[in-house]
Amino acid sequence: MLGTTPEDIAQFLHQEERLDSTQVGEFLGDNDKFNKEVMYAYVDQHDFSGKDFVSALRMFLEGFRLPGEAQKIDRLMEKFAARYLECNQGQTLFASADTAYVLAYSIIMLTTDLHSPQVKNKMTKEQYIKMNRGINDSKDLPEEYLSAIYNEIAGKKISMKETKELTIPTKSAIYNEIAGKKISMKETKELTIPTKSSKQNVASEKQRRLLYNLEMEQMAKTAKALMEAVSHVQAPFTSATHLEHVRPMFKLAWTPFLAAFSVGLQDCDDTEVASLCLEGIRCAIRIACIFSIQLERDAYVQALARFTLLTVSSGITEMKQKNIDTIKTLITVAHTDGNYLGNSWHEILKCISQLELAQLIGTGVKPRYISGTVRGREGSLTGTKDQAPDEFAGLGLVGGNVDWKQIASIQESIGETSSQSVVVAVDRIFTGSTRLDGNAIVDFVRWLCAVSMDELLSTTHPRMFSLQKIVEISYYNMGRIRLQWSRIWEVIGDHFNKVGCNPNEDVAIFAVDSLRQLSMKFLEKGELANFRFQKDFLRPFEHIMKRNRSPTIRDMVVRCIAQMVNSQAANIRSGWKNIFSVFHLAASDQDESIVELAFQTTGHIVTLVFEKHFPATIDSFQDAVKCLSEFACNAAFPDTSMEAIRLIRHCAKYVSDRPQAFKEYTSDDMNVAPEDRVWVRGWFPILFELSCIINRCKLDVRTRGLTVMFEIMKTYGHTYEKHWWQDLFRIVFRIFDNMKLPEQQTEKAEWMTTTCNHALYAICDVFTQYLEVLSDVLLDDIFAQLYWCVQQDNEQLARSGTNCLENVVILNGEKFTLEIWDKTCNCTLDIFKTTIPHALLTWRPASGETAPPPLSPVNEKQLDTVSQKSVDIHDSIQPRSADNRQQAPLASVSTVNEEASKIKSIAKFPEQKLFAALLIKCVVQLELIQTIDNIVFFPATSKKEDAENLAAAQRDAVDFEVRVDTQDQGMYRFLTSQQLFKLLDCLLESHRFAKAFNSNNEQRTALWKAGFKGKSKPNLLKQETSSLACGLRILFRMYTDESRASAWDEVQQRLLNVCSEALSYFLTLTSESHREAWTNLLLLFLTKVLKISDDRFKAHASFYYPLLCEIMQFDLIPELRAVLRRFFLRIGVVFQISQPPEQELGINKQ
């Protein structure tokens, strides 16, 4: 049994051979809802995958005979085009289904033309190619492709099941249609096929031929008799035997005919004569139309229009019965010969426009109540009683001084123009526009728009009669096949573009409202996949929104679109692009109500419509995100900005939940691999727009954008491919792009302290989360970026750079390969090298320049050493927080700027800029030393060790077993000896630099006098001590590490050199405070040496012995003295000078 679903019936139509193919075609083409469903199912059961277009069309048409009605063919062709593109998603030839649709039509027309015996003048290949110009989204299909189609169809026509001849209704309608559309609606003489008279349907060919010959003979005899009667000269008379003979005869005689009819009409008031003249003109127009003779047709139509007196400046005072009859004749011509009138429509429609004005006067309406007028000749309209007659003068229809009686007689004489018959006849022209063929309707619409434009030109009283008519005929003709309708809309849409931007608000409001009504009706029809009809239809809204600055109109456009979304969301397809485009334009508006309504509707689409109709909206997904981004960037409405960012975050959920929809979606980006489509159309637009928000917005909005951007990466990054990450970080690193940073210094400082800082930590977090994927892709960029941060003159950012380096390494170091460790060490090395503040040692005050006086009078003697009064350059460093992140208030400007602002003479001394930069370098050096210490030994380990060393010394009970629990959490065990030596070199270079600076008393005094770093002389004590301490820790750790036995010799050599050099330097120190700074360092050194085995201790002790004896001269703190005591006691034991005291027996010898 046959099932009842559309799919079952479609399958039956495919498989059942006995069905009448004509009936199948009629059934499939029917507009009934069920029939359409069957037709869709029938076409969807075809698989056109991999087939070329002509083969697919042949296959499609084999199953049934095309129905006779154009609308039915249209529906079938539309669905065929959509299905062909659906099956061949990889093809790059057709821009959209519209192309396939038009090409299918042109192929059917070509097969009719080439293989039908009725067509005498066959179409050439050149004509066929010319006819298909611009069908591919305004571009041409390749000539060789069209040429191949022509050759194939010429070789073998497209035949259909049980069909003797492929007959298409309205024989040349489709032909003219395509030709007209593609050849800019010019007359196509070389293409048109002469049409036969419709009388073919009346009788058989033989009967007609017989009647025709008898008629012709009779006419010839009568004509001959008449000629002989009036002529005395005998002349041969030739009878016309063919229709075509009329053309040359008419071409010869049209001028005298026109003159005769015109004079008769003008000079004679006899109604019969006038009636004959009008009949003559009407017939002449008919002949000119049949033979497409333009010049003659236009001349007769113009003459007719002139005699209506409607367009003449002398006005309607002379309007007589014959003029009224002329108007009626003109209307008749428009009605009967509409298909052939071409440019003559202009005259006719101009008259009809003026006729409406005459009707208003005829019915006694005062011009001031008329919605608009023709441009006046006698000045502006007035409303006072005395000047009332002049009101008509203002209309340009009557002369100057007219009294009331005259006006009454005028009204009477033109009263008949308002008669029922005339009004109905005019209406029939517009309602009958549905019967015009494809080219004629375009001419009709084009000239109607031109007349409408003229009506609207009046600045004081524009008229909207023709505009109203345009709306009406749009309604009437919307049912036409899409091919014709898109050509009509091309003209009307352009007209609405202009009218919607009319400076007169009433006109623009009418235009926008009319557009709304038409759009609602048009959207009801829906749209198949891959088509672009809606997009073309709704484009005027976009144009008006772009060009019209009136808040009223802009508000109205947004309201219209909002109404469309609320009532027609299910039917909108390609129209979403226009909708988002309008809202995108509204998003940057300053009017709150416009922004509010547009945003509300956009939010409704993103949350509800996307949820229900996601596949239909996917084409405009990018537009939606771009639109939200524009809302976020409107600084006038911060609440909307924040909400817009939330909605972008919501869009990410759609991409994550429905990746399949993106994979299956095809459109212009045919060259994108299906697995990448979810990135190109989904993720990338979201992340790109968020990056735009970051680059364009104020602090709070961009911070939110940044947070959401990284939130999305952290939440959904597990689904990203490696090459997607590469694209993504190209966008992310734009945040640090110097070219894009704000110009002003304060803004730039704020940007670096806040956004760059925030982004840096976020990038490192993402890197840590997706290390496996990102280590190849991102590590080099991260190191490069950290290096960049350190080089900027911004203390906060520079610190964050070293901080992030530390975080990345501590969190991921265990998984680093040898190669990555090399990169890490090199990056650290580069940062060290570029941030050593060499200029501190080389700077000299410019000669002749007076340095600012010291801020407080200080005795020069007190300045000759690193005294209590000297200020450590690093004192401004902020403490690190528990999670090792710098505690910087997000919106604060860097400490350097605050520091600098305290020195009042900055503006006068250019050195201050240099000093500020040097200060940052000093800060970075110290941060880096801390970073290396934290990386190798884990944060806070060294601090604990120092504290324990001190505590043990205080107890005077050093058991040399000071152990720190977190010893193995550091990265020490993952670094090779060579890498550790590299880091060591950095630390020692930093130490030597600090030592050199601290020893150079003269240079420090010069800097201090020049205003560098506050109230007393600068020093680098912290750098000097911490760099050496970190170096010693690394060396001693390697010294006791069994796994590094191969490097012990080098380690010992380095240790001996470094330690003896350090002790020698300590002995040269003259300042108490400087020696005090070394306390922890000496404790560390002595404790570490005390822990080593006797053999090694021997080597060390003999090296340091004289130096340590010297140190005893100084006034040392008790803890240090206690450790020194133990050191000397152990020397006695190891070198066997003395016996170990009993309490010392517990010492562990390694």
Residue, then its C-alpha position, 0 to 999 in steps of 0.5 A: m500500500l502507498g503511504t500517506t507521507p510526502e516522502d512515500i508519495a514522492q518515492f511512488l512518483h519516482q518509481e511508478e513508470r505508468l504515470d502520465s508525466t504531464q500530470v506528475g509535473e502539474f501535481l508537483g508544481d501545484n502551490d498547495k501546501f501538501n503538493k509543495e511538501v511532496m515536491y520538496a521530498y521528490v527533489d530531495q530524493h535526487d542525488f546530484s552529488g558530483k554531477d555537472f549542472v546540465s546532467a543534473l538538470r537532465m536527470f531532474l527533468e526525465g521524471f516528469r513533463l514541465p507544467g505549463e504555468a510559469q509559477k509552477i516551473d518557478r517553484l520546481m526550478e527554485k527547489f532544484a537549484a537549492r538541492y543541487l547546491e546542497c548536494n555539491q557543497g564543495q563546488t566553487l563555481f556558483a556564488s549562491a543558489d540564485t545563480a543555479y536557478v537563473l542558469a537552469y532557466s536559461i538552459i531550458m530556454l536554450t533547448t527550446d530555442l535550438h530544437s523547436p521548429q517554430v523558432k526560425n532565428k536560432m540563438t548563437k553562442e555569443q548571444y547565449i553567453k551575453m544573455n547570462r552576463g552578471i548572473n553570478d552575484s553580479k559577476d559572470l560565469p566563465e565563458e568556456y563553461l557557458s560555451a560548453i553548455y551551449n555545445e552540449i545542448a546544441g548536440k543533444k536537447i534536454s528531453m523529457k519523458e514521453t514528450k514530443e517537444l519541450t513546450i514552455p508557456t508564454k513562448s518567449a517570455i522566459y527568453n525575454e526575461i533572462a535577456g532583459k535581466k542580464i542586458s541591463m534592460k536594453e531593447t534586445k533587437e538581435l535576441t527577440i523572436p518575432t511573436k505570432s498573433s494570438k489568433q493561432n488559437v482560434a482556428s486551424e492554420k488552413q482556415r485562417r490562411l483562406l480567410y486571410n487571402l479572401e480579405m486581402e483580395q477584397m481590400a486590394k480591389t476596394a483600394k484600387a477602385l478608390m485610387e482610380a476614382v481620385s486619380h487621373v494617372q494610371a499607375p500599377f498597384t501592388s497588393a501587400t501579401h504579408l504582415e511584414h509589408v506593413r512595417p515599411m508602409f507605416k515607416l513611410a506614412w507615419t509622419p503625415f498621419l501624425a500631422a493629420f491627426s494632430v491638426g484635426l484634434q487641435d483645431c476641430d471641436d467636433t466630437e466625431v472628428a476628434s474621436l476619429c483622430l484619437e482612434g487613428i492615433r491609437c491604431a498607429i501606436r498599436i502598429a508601432c508596438i507590434f513592430s517594436i518601432q520605438l521612435e514612431r511609438d514615442a512620437y504618437v504617445q507624446a502627441l496623445a499626452r500633450f492633448t490631454l492638457l494635463t502636462v501643459s503649463s497653460g493649465i487646465t483652464e482650456m480643458k474640453q470634452k475632446n481632452i477628456d476623451t484623449i485622457k481616456t484614449l491614453i488610458t486605453v493604450a496603457h491598458t491594451d499595449g502595455n507590453y510594448l510601450g517601453n519608454s513611452w510609459h513615462e509620458i503616460l504615467k506623468c499624465i496619470s499623476q497629473l490626472e490625480l491632481a486634476q481630480l482633486i481640484g475637480t472634486g473641489v478640494k482646496p490645494r492646501y488640503i492636497s497631500g502635495t502639489v506639482r512644483g508651483r510657478e506663481g510662488s508659494l501657496t497661501g491660505t487667505k480668503d482674498q488670495a484663494p484663486d491663486e491657490f490654483a496658480g500655485l498648483g501650476l494648473v491655471g493661469g494667474n488672476v482667475d476669479w471664482k466663477q472661472i474656478a467653478s467652470i474649471q471644476e465643472s469642465i474637469g469634473e468628468t476626470s473624476s467620473q467612475s469610468v475614468v477612476v476605474a480605468v486608471d486603477r485597472i492600469f495598476t491592477g493589470s500590471t500583473r499581466l505585463d510581461g517580464n520586460a514590460i513590468v520593469d519598464f513600467v516600474r522604472w518610469l513609475c519610480a521616476v514620476s514618483m521622484d518628480e512628485l516628491l521633489s517639492t520641498t513644501h508639498p511633496r505628493m505621494f500618489s505614485l509612491q502609493k501606487i508603487v506599494e500597490i503594484s509591489y503587492y500585486n506583482m509579488g506573486r511573480i516568479r522570482l526571476q522577474w520579481s528580483r528585477i522589479w525589486e532592483v528598481i523599486g528597492d533603489h527608489f525606496n533607498k532614495v525616498g527613505c532618505n527624503p529630507n521631508e520626514d512625512v515622506a520618509i515615514f511613509a516610505v519606511d512604513s510601506l517597506r515594512q508592510l511589503s517586507m512582512k508580506f514578502l517574508e511570509k513566503g519564506e526562502l530555501a537554503n542558499f538563496r539571497f532574495q530576502k537579503d536583496f529585499l531588505r537592503p533598503f532598510e540598511h541604506i536608510m539607516k546608513r544615510n538618514r540621520s533623522p532620529t525619528i526615521r532611524d527609530m522607525v527603521v529599528r521598530c520595523i525590523a524589531q516587528m519583523v523579528n518578532s512576527q516572522a523569525a521562523n521565515i527569515r533566512s538570508g534576511w538576518k544579515n540585513i537585520f544585524s546590519v541595521f542593528h550594527l548601525a543602530a548600536s553606535d547611535q547616541d539616542e538611548s531609545i534607538v540603542e535600547l530597542a535595537f539591543q533588546t531585539t538583538g538579545h531576543i534573537v541571540t537568546l531565543v531565535f538562535e535557540k529555535h532556528f539555529p541552522a537558518t541563522i548560521d549564515s549570519f552568526q558572524d554578523a550577530v557577534k559583530c553587532l554585539s561587539e558594536f553595542a559593547c563599544n558604544a561608550a555612552f551606554p556602559d550597562t549595554s556594553m557589559e550585557a553585550i559582552r555577556l551575550i557574546r559569551h552566550c554565543a560561545k555556548y552555541v558554537s560549543d553545543r552545535p559544532q555539527a551545524f557549522k561543519e554542515y553549513t556551506s556558503d561562500d567559504m567553500n575552500v574552508a575544510p569542513e572540520d575548520r568551519v566551526w573555527v572560521r565561522g564560530w570561534f574565530p569571530i567571537l574571539f576576534e570581536l572580543s579582541c576588538i572590544i579590548n582594543r577599542c573600549k574604556l578600562d572597565v569594558r575592556t577588562r570585562g572583554l578580556t576576562v570573557m575572552f580568556e574564560i572562553m579559551k579556558t572553558y572550550g580550548h580543549t576542542y581547539e586544533k593546534h592551528w586554531w591556537q596559532d590564529l587565536f594568539r595572533i589576535v591576542f598578541r595584538i593587545f601588546d602591539n606598540m602601534k596600537l597602543p594609545e598615543q598619550q603617555t598617561e593612557k599608555a601607562e594605564w593600558m600597560t599597567t592594567t590590560c597588558n598586565h591582565a592579559l599577560y597573566a591570562i596567557c600564562d594561565v591558558f598556556t599552563q592549562y593546555l601545555e601539551v598542545l601549546s608548548d610548540v605553538l606558543l612558547d616562543d611567542i610567550f618568551a618574546q612577549l615577556y621580553w617585550c614587557v620587560q623592555q617597556d618603561n613601565e615598572q608594573l609591566a616589567r615586574s609582571g613579565t618576570n613574574c609570569l616567566e616564573n609562574v610558567v616555569i614553576l607550573n610547567g617545568e616538570k613537563f619541559t623538554l631539554e630544548i624548552w629548558d634551553k629556550t627558558c635559560n636563553c630568555t632569562l639570559d636575554i632579559f638579564k643582559t638587556t636590563i643591566p643598567h650600564a648607564l648608571l656607571t657611564w652617565r655624566p652630567a652635561s657640561g655647563e648644566t647645573a644640577p638641582p641642589p641636594l634636597s637636604p644639606v648633608n655633610e660631604k664626609q658622610l657621603d663618601t661611603v655606602s652609609q645609613k643615609s644612602v637609599d637602596i634603589h630597590d626600596s620601592i619594590q612591592p611585596r609579592s602575594a601568596d600566589n606569587r603575583q604582583q599586588a598591583p591595583l589594576a588602575s594605578v599608574s606605575t610607581v615610577n611615575e609617582e616617584a618621578s612626580k615627586i621630583k619637581s624639577i623633572a620638566k627642566f631636566p631631561e635626565q629624569k626620563l633616563f633615570a626613570a628607565l634606569l630605575i625600572k632596569c634595577v627593579v627588573q634585575l632584582e626581580l630576575i634574581q628572585t625569579i631564578d631563586n624561586i624557579v631553582f629552589f621553589p618560592a620562599t625556600s631560600k627565605k626559610e633556609d636563611a631564617e633557620n641558619l640564623a636561628a641555629a646560630q642564635r642557639d649556638a647549636v648548629d647541627f648542620e642538618v638544616r633541612v627545608d621540606t620543600q627542597d625538591q619542589g624547585m626545578y633544580r632537578f630538571l636543569t642540566s649542569q650547563q643550564l645551571f652554569k648559564l644561570l649562574d653566569c647571569l647572577l654573577e654578572s649582576h653581582r659584579f655590576a652592583k659591586a662596581f656601582n656600590s664601590n664607585n662613590e664619585q658616580r653615586t654622588a653625581l647621580w644623587k646631585a642630579g636628582f636620581k632616587g630621592k634624598s640621599k645617594p643611591n646604591l644597589l645593595k640588595q642586588e649585590t647580596s641577593s645575586l651572590a646568595c642565589g649563586l652560592r645556593i646553586l653551587f653548594r647544591m650542585y656540590t653535594d649532588e651525587s648525580r652531578a659528580s662529573a661537574w664537581d671539579e668545575v663547581q669546586q673551582r667556581l666556589l673557591n673563586v667566588c667565595s674568596e672574591a666575596l670575602s676579599y670584597f667584604l674586607t674592603l667595606t668601610s660602611e657599617s650598614h653595608r657590612e650589615a647587609w652582608t650578614n645573611l650572606l656570610l651566615l649562608f656561606l659559613t653554614k654551607v662550608l661547615k656542612i661539607s666533608d672533611d676532605r673538601f673542607k680542607a681545600h676550602a678552609s685553607f683557601y679562606y683562612p687568612l681572609l676569615c682571620e681578617i674578618m674577625q677584626f670587624d664588630l660582627i653580630p653574635e650569630l656570625r661570631a658563633v658560626l665563625r667560632r665553629f668554623f675555626l674549631r673545625i679547622g683545628v680538628v680537620f687539620q689535626i691541630s686540636q682534639p674535638p671538644e666532647q659536645e662537638l662529637g655529634i657533627n655529621k661528616q659527609 
